[in-house]
Amino acid sequence: MEAALKPRPVDDLQAVGLKAYSRIADAWSLTVREAAGLCDMSDSSWKRAKSANFRGELTRDQLLRLSALIGIYKSLQLYFSPDLADRWIRLPNTGPEFDGQRPVDAMIDGGLPKILSVRTYLDALRGGA
């Protein structure tokens, strides 16, 4: 196989990340706008990105968002019951990271820094670093 035809490792990482995040967005019952907003994409870009034949390229920021969101999902699954874990992101939260907002809204509004902060917050709740 020619080198130009071999998938690059980042392509594999991107495909796995998009597939995992698409499943998470479904589990969290996110709207297209919410799922796209968390990834810093337009609604139409998210619809294309979640398809199996997506051939676009994500930015480093978008890849980092996917990684952090997958980590948030994992933390929620470990910390809460399955039902609450999947609803938590859409529930108003009075915790220090959210000021009464739903976590999904706080993370969309705050972008990558807030997503990373929520990831750290959840890791601390479950006894992580």
PyMOL commands that set and color helices and strands:
alter all, ss='L'
color gray80, all
select helices_A, chain A and resi 3-5+9-27+32-38+43-49+60-79+82-90+103-125
alter helices_A, ss='H'
color red, helices_A
deselect
rebuild
show_as cartoon
